Amino acid sequence: MDRYCLTLDLKDDPALIAEYETLHQEVWSEIIESIRSSGIENMQIYRFSNRLFMIMEVNEEFSFDKKGAADAGNAKVQEWEELMWKYQQAIPGVKAGEKWVLMNKIFEL
């Protein structure tokens, strides 16, 4: 199983951050299904201040390209992603419209 770590920032607004966390307590069932059906076996999101850190463990069927294509054709995923932009902001230095950024592993014990 492969593991990927990604990061993203939230808008630095305590009320928006609280709303974002509340939405993630009951993620829409269609979103959960799209995550699972893409080959993601486990996903966790952590927050410090307005910085998010996601850990994804994926099976051999997972591909970022396939996930992106499936999401682009899924109206409910697009609705969720549009809603999330109310709370999220790109990390400085990424391409316009880019959200979660893949992190490079620099150490392992």
C-alpha positions in Angstrom: 0.0 0.0 0.0 1.3 3.4 -0.9 1.0 6.5 1.3 0.8 10.1 0.1 0.9 13.2 2.2 -0.6 16.5 1.0 -1.1 20.0 2.4 -3.4 22.9 1.9 -4.2 26.1 3.8 -7.6 27.3 5.1 -8.5 31.0 5.1 -7.2 32.4 8.4 -10.7 33.0 9.9 -11.7 31.2 13.1 -15.4 31.1 12.1 -14.7 29.6 8.7 -12.2 27.1 10.2 -14.9 26.0 12.7 -17.5 25.6 9.8 -14.9 23.6 7.8 -14.3 21.2 10.7 -18.1 20.8 11.3 -18.6 19.9 7.6 -15.9 17.3 8.0 -17.7 15.6 10.9 -20.4 14.5 8.4 -18.9 14.4 5.0 -21.5 13.7 2.3 -21.9 10.0 1.5 -21.3 10.7 -2.2 -17.9 12.1 -1.3 -17.0 9.2 0.9 -18.0 6.8 -1.9 -15.9 8.7 -4.5 -12.9 8.5 -2.2 -13.3 4.8 -1.5 -14.0 3.8 -5.1 -10.8 5.5 -6.3 -8.6 3.2 -4.3 -8.1 5.3 -1.2 -8.2 2.9 1.7 -7.5 5.3 4.5 -7.5 9.1 4.7 -6.9 11.4 7.6 -6.7 15.2 7.8 -5.0 17.1 10.5 -5.0 20.8 11.2 -2.6 23.3 12.9 -3.8 26.8 12.8 -5.0 27.3 9.2 -2.6 24.6 7.8 -4.0 21.2 6.8 -2.1 18.0 6.4 -3.7 14.9 4.7 -2.4 11.4 4.8 -3.8 9.0 2.2 -3.1 5.3 2.1 -4.0 3.8 -1.3 -4.2 0.4 -3.0 -2.7 -0.5 -6.4 -5.8 0.7 -8.2 -5.3 4.3 -7.2 -4.0 7.0 -9.6 -4.2 10.7 -9.2 -5.1 11.1 -12.8 -8.0 8.6 -12.6 -9.2 10.2 -9.4 -9.1 13.6 -11.0 -11.0 12.4 -14.1 -13.7 10.7 -12.0 -14.1 13.7 -9.8 -14.4 16.0 -12.8 -17.3 13.9 -14.0 -19.1 13.7 -10.7 -21.5 16.6 -10.1 -21.7 16.0 -6.3 -17.9 16.0 -6.0 -17.8 19.2 -7.9 -20.5 20.7 -5.6 -18.4 19.7 -2.6 -15.2 21.1 -4.0 -16.9 24.4 -4.8 -18.2 24.6 -1.3 -14.7 23.8 0.1 -13.2 26.8 -1.7 -15.2 29.0 0.6 -12.8 27.8 3.4 -9.6 26.8 1.5 -6.9 28.9 0.0 -4.0 27.8 -2.1 -0.5 27.6 -0.6 1.8 30.3 -1.9 3.7 29.2 -5.0 1.2 26.7 -6.4 -0.5 26.9 -9.8 -3.8 28.8 -10.0 -6.7 26.7 -8.9 -4.4 24.0 -7.4 -5.6 22.8 -4.0 -4.0 19.9 -2.2 -0.3 19.8 -2.9 1.7 16.6 -2.7 4.5 16.7 -0.2 7.9 15.1 -0.6 9.1 12.7 2.1 12.4 13.9 3.4 12.9 11.4 6.4 11.8 8.0 7.4 12.8 6.0 10.5 
